[in-house]
Amino acid sequence: MTPWLAPRADGAPRPPPWSNAAMRRLLPCVLLPFAACALVARMRPAPEAADWSAATWRTVVARPEASLRGLSIVDANDVWAGGDRGTLLRSVDGGVFWQDVAPPDTAACDFRDVHAFDHDNAIVMVAGQPARLYRTADGGATWAIVHHDPRPEVFFDAIAFDGDRGYLLGDPLDGAFMLLRSDDRGGRWTALPGPRALPGEAAFAASGTCLQAGGGTVRFVTGGTACRIFTSGDGGQSWSAQDLPLRRGAASQGGFGIGMAGCDGIVVGGDYAAPRDAAGTAARTVDGSLWFPVPPPGALGYRSAALWFDASQVLAVGEAGASFSRDRGQTWRPFGSEGFHALARGRDGAVFACGGGGRVARLELPR
């Protein structure tokens, strides 16, 4: 007779092993090892984020005749950098070799901003005359002019994309900031109703980061006689403005770069004519809307771009130096000995910077 079919001593039938009563007795024995494994897994410390404060720069190219301010990183291999004297460079091997990919007849152009969508498609911005946007679909082998403004007073400051939707910011004309939008990766551009500027207020084409777009929100920062941040949540149709607690009052002062990580944000700036003056060089937000001054000494000096590595670590650069925060921008300490104009991060996490002397450098963690 099958053992579980044999009657008990009192004559009652013995319950099968899958009966409710039997299973209640067996479950603790079966589940205890799994519960213990789950507890051990929960007790293990979560993997720590990389400590970017210990990283160092490795220069991958230097063109002493140029100053580079436009930068876009597809990934660790595909890097674009632009600047004055018609300089537009691209590397597809992480900076070992560089190609001059500038459009024809642009030796006098200043490529202040670059946005690469992928390995083939990119758009570049010429800041002053001729104020133009060029687009390539073959990695820089050929180019098409997708926007041109011949007015001598036009000056473009930055381009930014949120997916396929892009924005172009220019200095004020007739009392309002110039703004355009593209919904097809920069193929066609239409004018937006730019917000009114105060007398003597403008934006800075210092790093391509005075304009930021992401998550359906567009922001840009200004300087000069006023220092404000403008925000739009409806694709640039309407704008709200808030004063920023940064250095202002002169043409060399104000907000220069925006860095956002969700609702956390940093705006850096100061006075490029006094780059080591730390007064009014950083402001921060924790909700994406209200901005507060970073207590002295701010970001430690004039900074033109800021980049978040994770939810707490932020790097800011200026041509005269760099600084690093590990507490969401509340306090800063010096970072390395080199300065740069612009910072950018690729989709795989690779970080590069560019600056004076035609320098492009990669940020590398210690091994």
Secondary structure as UniProt FT lines:
FT   HELIX           3..5
FT   TURN            9..10
FT   TURN            17..18
FT   HELIX           20..43
FT   HELIX           52..54
FT   STRAND          56..61
FT   TURN            64..65
FT   STRAND          68..73
FT   STRAND          79..83
FT   TURN            85..86
FT   STRAND          88..91
FT   TURN            94..95
FT   STRAND          99..100
FT   TURN            104..105
FT   TURN            107..108
FT   STRAND          111..116
FT   STRAND          122..126
FT   STRAND          131..136
FT   TURN            139..140
FT   STRAND          144..149
FT   TURN            152..153
FT   STRAND          156..162
FT   TURN            163..164
FT   STRAND          165..173
FT   TURN            174..175
FT   STRAND          176..182
FT   TURN            185..186
FT   STRAND          190..191
FT   TURN            199..200
FT   STRAND          201..202
FT   STRAND          211..214
FT   TURN            215..216
FT   STRAND          217..221
FT   STRAND          223..224
FT   STRAND          228..232
FT   TURN            235..236
FT   STRAND          240..243
FT   TURN            251..252
FT   STRAND          253..261
FT   TURN            262..263
FT   STRAND          264..271
FT   TURN            272..273
FT   TURN            275..276
FT   TURN            279..280
FT   STRAND          282..285
FT   STRAND          292..293
FT   TURN            296..299
FT   STRAND          305..308
FT   STRAND          314..318
FT   TURN            319..320
FT   STRAND          321..325
FT   TURN            328..329
FT   STRAND          333..334
FT   STRAND          342..345
FT   TURN            347..348
FT   STRAND          351..355
FT   HELIX           356..358
FT   STRAND          359..364
//
